[in-house]
Amino acid sequence: MTRNRILITGASAGLGAAMARDFAGRGRDLALCARRLDALTTLRDELVAAHPGVTVAVRALDVDDHAAVPVVFGELRDELGGLDRVIVNAGIGKGALVGSGRADANLATATTNFVSALAQAEAALEIFRAQQAGHLVLVASMSAVRGLPGKKAAYSASKAGLATLGAALATELARSPIAVTTLLPGFIATDMAAGAGDARMVAPLDKGVAAMVAAIEKEQRRACVPGWPWRLIDLALPHLPDAMVARLS
């Protein structure tokens, strides 16, 4: 099934903007949300100029405003005449040592990456249940596989929660016309990933996003992207010594 009308949150930069470019190149109509409307407008103009015939609708949305999420999703659904796929991509990479006096950073990370992602899943699935079709994509992280220490503790916990939500929904909806995909990206070259882990393990943005889009198009239930080396790390990570895990943080 081709999902022609795709909503992406956190679409003003990084992985969200790169996925929007890829899908526009495939002729898909897009609904793009982010806090920065100016950046979205610039991206929309770029995509429409490069791909005549593609519709790109944009809305400002702070996903932490949970009441606004279903309103904006509904507006974008109406503008495109329906939604076939929603990619819950918006997230933040803040973090601090737990107990270091920076609870604000960790609470913000937990809220945006899990609670606000849940709010987006709620809005998307309400639309999909009503139209009896759709594809929900949750962008988690390889850090969901095992809790990372130090400044990434809250981040990895938030992404683990999101990955578990995806697994639960995929099981629940397995025999329904609604598909659920959970992506676990490794290190991909974005501003958020700057300085993360071993530089040799950071995939170029185009390679990383190509792997993400390929997994989304296949509607895989769970996908570590890019495949190498992250599928192997997925198997090994739960069993690695703590000292090796610390190198990923």
NORQUI-V864689 format. One record per residue. RES is the residue in one letter. OMEGA is omega in whole degrees, 0 to 359 (none if undefined). NEAR is the number of other ideal C-beta (glycine too) atoms within 12 Angstrom. D_CENTER is the distance of its C-alpha to the mean C-alpha in whole Angstrom. Layout:
RES_OMEGA_NEAR_D_CENTER, RES_OMEGA_NEAR_D_CENTER
This chain:
M_176_14_21, T_178_15_20, R_189_34_17, N_184_25_18, R_192_35_17, I_175_44_13, L_178_51_11, I_174_53_8, T_184_50_8, G_191_39_8, A_186_47_10, S_183_34_13, A_172_28_12, G_184_35_11, L_181_44_8, G_179_44_7, A_180_37_11, A_176_37_12, M_178_48_10, A_179_46_12, R_181_31_15, D_182_33_15, F_177_39_15, A_177_34_17, G_177_20_19, R_178_24_19, G_181_21_21, R_172_34_18, D_189_34_18, L_169_45_15, A_188_44_14, L_179_51_13, C_172_48_12, A_178_35_12, R_186_28_15, R_182_24_17, L_180_20_19, D_179_15_21, A_178_24_18, L_180_34_17, T_177_21_20, T_179_22_21, L_178_33_18, R_181_32_19, D_178_18_23, E_184_23_22, L_181_35_20, V_178_22_23, A_183_14_26, A_186_18_24, H_179_23_24, P_181_11_26, G_177_14_26, V_176_29_22, T_178_26_21, V_176_39_19, A_182_33_19, V_175_38_17, R_170_35_17, A_179_24_17, L_167_41_15, D_186_27_15, V_176_41_12, D_171_28_15, D_191_22_17, H_178_23_17, A_182_16_20, A_187_23_19, V_181_36_15, P_178_25_17, V_181_20_20, V_178_38_17, F_179_40_16, G_178_24_19, E_181_23_21, L_174_37_18, R_182_31_19, D_181_17_23, E_180_23_22, L_182_30_21, G_180_15_23, G_176_27_20, L_179_42_17, D_183_34_16, R_174_41_12, V_179_50_10, I_180_49_6, V_188_49_5, N_185_48_3, A_179_44_6, G_178_43_7, I_182_31_11, G_177_33_13, K_175_24_16, G_179_35_18, A_175_22_22, L_179_17_24, V_181_23_25, G_182_11_28, S_181_15_28, G_179_10_29, R_178_18_25, A_181_18_24, D_181_15_22, A_182_25_20, N_178_31_19, L_177_22_19, A_179_26_17, T_180_37_14, A_181_31_15, T_184_28_15, T_188_39_12, N_178_45_9, F_185_38_11, V_180_26_14, S_174_37_12, A_176_45_9, L_177_30_12, A_178_34_13, Q_177_44_11, A_177_42_11, E_182_25_15, A_181_37_15, A_184_46_14, L_174_35_16, E_177_23_19, I_183_35_19, F_179_33_18, R_181_20_21, A_181_19_23, Q_178_20_23, Q_176_13_23, A_175_24_20, G_180_37_16, H_178_39_13, L_179_48_10, V_178_51_7, L_179_50_5, V_179_47_3, A_183_40_6, S_173_48_9, M_178_46_12, S_177_43_14, A_185_39_13, V_179_32_16, R_181_31_18, G_178_26_19, L_185_32_19, P_173_23_22, G_185_23_23, K_181_24_21, K_184_38_18, A_181_30_19, A_179_38_17, Y_182_40_14, S_177_37_14, A_180_28_15, S_180_40_13, K_174_40_10, A_176_32_13, G_180_32_13, L_179_43_10, A_178_38_11, T_175_24_14, L_179_31_13, G_179_37_12, A_180_23_15, A_181_21_17, L_179_34_16, A_178_28_16, T_181_16_19, E_189_18_20, L_186_27_20, A_183_15_21, R_181_9_24, S_176_19_22, P_179_18_21, I_179_33_18, A_178_33_15, V_177_39_13, T_172_37_10, T_177_42_9, L_175_44_7, L_179_42_9, P_168_49_9, G_180_39_12, F_178_35_14, I_189_37_13, A_171_26_15, T_178_31_13, D_181_18_15, M_184_32_13, A_183_29_14, A_178_15_17, G_182_16_20, A_173_30_18, G_180_28_20, D_183_18_22, A_180_13_22, R_182_10_23, M_182_24_20, V_180_25_18, A_173_33_17, P_184_18_17, L_183_29_14, D_179_20_16, K_181_24_16, G_182_37_13, V_176_35_11, A_178_27_14, A_178_33_13, M_182_45_10, V_178_39_11, A_179_22_14, A_178_32_13, I_182_40_11, E_177_27_14, K_182_21_16, E_176_29_14, Q_179_26_14, R_182_27_14, R_183_30_13, A_172_34_12, C_186_36_13, V_346_39_12, P_184_34_14, G_178_25_17, W_4_16_19, P_195_23_20, W_175_36_17, R_177_22_18, L_179_18_21, I_178_31_20, D_179_29_18, L_187_15_22, A_191_19_24, L_180_30_21, P_186_16_23, H_183_14_26, L_173_19_26, P_182_12_29, D_182_16_27, A_179_10_29, M_178_19_26, V_180_26_23, A_180_19_24, R_178_20_24, L_185_32_20, S_none_27_20
